[in-house]
Amino acid sequence: MERTLAILKPSCIERSLIGEIINRIEKRGIIIQGMKMIRMTEEMCRAHYSHLVEKPFFPELVKQMTCTPVIVICLAGVEVVRVFREMTGVTNGRNALPGTLRGDFCVSGQMNIVHASDSVENAQAEVARFFSPEELFDYVPENLNFLYGAGEI
């Protein structure tokens, strides 16, 4: 099974959407293998958003991501990187389809409530950036046989 990283951003925390987002993740059948609340630093933002450091909006991004704690979550499942990205919706909530997290809960491109890894390779690096191996629990949920059909895992 793949792993991916989700970050419940300050816009999610401040709007009291934590339970709603986690509920939707669980209802979809995605397995939570690790979860914790952290305070991101500028250095963490530079590492996590290294592809955006030179963009003019980067200082504002750092300000947004460090203003409150965030919740980082390691998710697992078959094709979970793609599945969670689709569940999240496009970056700008105004353009996200209804039924997606951003389409249902945000109207901004900046205050877009959740981060989702964009590739299997980035997901592996991002999970390792925020979790030590001891913080991840590779377990088999009791309901696994009701999540996937024979031969899908």
N, C-alpha and C positions, 0 to 999 in steps of 0.2 A: 504494500500500500504506500501511496505517496504521503508526504507531509507538506504542509504549507503554513505560512504565517498570516495571522490576522492581527491587526491592531485596532482596538476601539479607541478612536482619537478623542481629544478633548471636546470636540463638538458633540460626540456621542455621550461622553461622561456628563457634561454640563446639561444636556437635554434629558438626562435620565432614561436613556435608551439601552442601557447595558443588558437588562433582563430580556428585553424584546429581541435584541440581536442574538444573544446566546440561545434563547428559546427557538428562534428560527434556524439556527445552526443545528441544534439538537433534533428538531422536528424533521429536518432534511435528511438526517441519518449520518451526518458528519461526526466523526469521533473527536472528542477533545482529549488530547494527550498531555497538555500542559497549559497552565494559565496563571498569570500573576499580574499585579498592578505594579507599575514602575514609574519613576519620574525620568523622562528623557532629558538628556543634556544636549548642549550644542554639539559636542563631539559625537554623540550617538546619532544625532540628526545628520551630521556631515558624513558619517559612515553609511547610514541607511539610505540617505538621499544623495549619494555621491554624484549621481548623474544629473542632479539639479543644482549643485553648489554654485555654478557660474551663472545661473539664471537670475534675473533682476528681482524676482519674487522670493528668492531663497531666505533672506533675513525675516520676511514675514512668515514663511513656513516654519522656521525655527521658533519664532515667537508663538505661533499657534500650537506647535507640538510640545512646547515646554511649559505652557501656562497652567496646566493641571496634570495630574498623573494620567497615564494611559493604561490600557489593559492589553497585554500581549498574549496571544493564544496560539498554541500549536495544534493544528487540525490535521486529521488523517482520514484517508478514504481512497477508494479507487478513483483515479483521475481528479483528486481533490483540488489541485491547483486550478484546473479549468472549471470545475463545478463551482468552487467558491467565487472565482472571478465573475462567472455568469450570474451567480446569486447576488453579488455586490452591485453590479450594474456599472455603467460608464462613469467616468470621473465626475462629470458635471451632473449633479442631481437634477437639474432642470431638463436634461436630455435623457436621463435614465428611465427605463421602462417601468411602469407600475408593476408591482410584484417583486422588484429587486429591492435590496436594502436602501440604496440611494434613491431609487424612484419612489419609494414609499415614505422615506424619512428625511430627505433633504432637498434643498432647492439651490444649492451652491456648488461651484466647482472647487472652492477652497475649503469650506466647512462641510466636507463630504463624509463624515462620521466614521469611515472604516478604511483601513488599508488591506489590500489583498495582494499577495505575491503574484508576479506576472509571468513567471516561467518556473519549471521544475528546478532549474539550476539556481535561479535567484531564491526560490523557496528554501532550498537546502542551506544556502548561505545566510539567509535571514533568520531561519530557525536557530542556526548555530550562533548567530550574533546575539540573540536574546535569551537563549536557554542553554544551560549546561546539560550534559547527558543525564545527570542525576535528577534534573527537574522534569524530565519527560517520562511518561509512563506508557510503555508499549504493551497494552493489554488487549484482550479480546472481549468485547462486550457480549453479554449474554444474548442480546438480540441480533447478533451479527447474521445469523441465518435468515432473519426476517428483513435485513437490509439489502443483501445481495443474493442473487440466484446462484445455482450450481455453476461452477466454472468461472465466475466473475472475479473472484479474488485470486 
